[in-house]
Amino acid sequence: MSSPAVLLLLLLLAPAATVVAWRPWPHTVLNATNITGNGGGPITDIGVSKKYEGSSEFVHLMYHMGPVLTTNITIHPIWYGAWTPSQKRILRAFLRSISPPNPAAVPSPSVAGWWRTVQLYTDQTGANVSHTVILGAEKDDRRYSHGKSLTRLSIQSVIGAAITARTRPLPVNPRGGLYLVLTSTNVAVQDFCGQVCGFHYFTFPSIVGYTLPYAWIGNSAAKCPGVCAYPFAVPAYVPGARSAGRPPNGDVGVDGMVSVVAHELAEMASNPLVNAWYAGTDPSFPTEIADLCEGIYGTGGGGAYTGQLLVDNRSGAAYNVNGVGGTKFLVQWIWNPILNYCSGPNALDQ
């Protein structure tokens, strides 16, 4: 589907955007069959990212009988640290684009179209993940209530403080509430950059008072954009590396966060208590529906290749989905349980 004829047709149909095949660095760098390890055999995990929880194990995806989020989903961002209004606007626009008030006003491929793959996942009654995703009440933590160095457990304490605050506490919604702790560039988080760019879990009643699905995502712009803001930045140690170019909203760190937020939201919706949809035998290290497609953003993606991306002719920005108010984003694909492979709304065969 990447023939010149197809590309020409797409160019004619979408004059404001072109389709490009983008590769961040020479393919031979990550060709595992040509690279040997210390034992002399091929290295089989070259190019396998460890940015997200459980992304190192590829086995059959299974349903483990736990709940998925079938009721209306309300997302509660907690802005931890120093955030500019423009940065908040980018992330809010993405969250509002999942269930836009006027879907017809958003051109395809869209964020809502991307979420439709997440909706394919069901619980044991056959009920699907909810179509409705709402941006709910937000909380600012500008004063770093738990310091500028957070552990996984102290992130739960941040949520506990937000729902018990004296002024404007966040509502407690164990059924459809998702709590996003978003840390600014000057906040260090346990395992950030070295092992993860984001993770999701559920809060412990002993810390928060309730069991609530939550996720943490950090702004990597100052620490590791080549790791966590891929593909708008690439690792400096990779020879011949080049980025995908200008990010669609002009902020490498926050545009990079968008895809990590999407990754974690998809997994929270399909595996909120870590007992629903995942692969592997250990729920402590599950391979979930976004882990299976990490690094894939378009048709033909895999390894060091993102797949076919759209590029806005006006700004030169790379993206693959449209959002509300003319916004554009680049988000990774999700494992499709019907097709049994990664898919997204910008696929050339859709």
BELCOR-V375613 format. One record per backbone hydrogen bond with DSSP energy under -0.5 kcal/mol. NH is the residue of the N-H (numbers start at 1). CO is the residue of the C=O. Records with the same first field share a line. If there is no record, write none. Layout:
# BELCOR-V375613
NH->CO ; CO
This chain:
# BELCOR-V375613
7->3
8->4
9->5
10->6
11->7
12->8
13->9
14->10
17->14
18->311
20->309
22->20 ; 307
24->304
29->26
30->27
31->28
32->30
34->31
35->32
37->41
40->37
43->32 ; 35
44->42
46->43
48->45
49->47
55->52
57->54
58->56
59->57
62->278
64->62 ; 276
66->275
69->269
70->68
73->132
74->176
75->134
76->178
77->75
78->180
79->77 ; 139
80->78 ; 182
81->79 ; 141
83->81
88->84
89->85
90->86
91->87
92->88
93->89
94->90
95->91
96->92
97->93 ; 94
98->94 ; 95
100->97
103->100
105->102
106->103
107->105
111->322
114->110
115->111
116->112
117->113 ; 114
118->114
119->115
120->117
121->118
123->127
126->123
129->119 ; 121
130->69
133->131
134->73
136->75 ; 134
139->77
141->79
144->141
147->144
150->188
155->151
156->152
157->153
158->154
159->155
160->156
161->157
162->158
163->159
164->160
170->162
173->171
177->173
178->74
179->213
180->76 ; 178
181->179 ; 215
182->78 ; 180
183->181 ; 217
184->80
187->184
188->148 ; 186
190->150
192->189
193->196
194->192
195->191
196->191
197->51
198->51
199->216
201->214
203->212
207->204
208->204
209->204 ; 205
212->210
214->201
215->179
216->199
217->181
218->197
219->183
220->218
223->220
224->220
227->224
228->224
229->225
232->229
233->229
235->226
238->235
239->237
241->238
242->24
244->231
248->318
250->247
255->251
256->252
257->253
258->254
259->255
260->256
261->257
262->258
263->259
264->260
265->261
266->262
267->263
268->264
269->265
270->266
271->267
274->271
277->270
278->62 ; 276
279->287
280->60
283->281
285->282
286->283
287->279
288->286
292->288
293->290
294->291
296->293
297->295 ; 306
298->306
301->298
302->305
305->302
306->22 ; 304
307->22
308->299
309->20
310->319
311->18
312->317
313->16
314->16
316->312
318->246
319->310
320->329
321->329
322->109
323->327
324->93
326->323
327->324
329->321
331->329
333->296
334->343
335->289
336->341
337->335
340->336
341->336
343->334
347->344
350->347
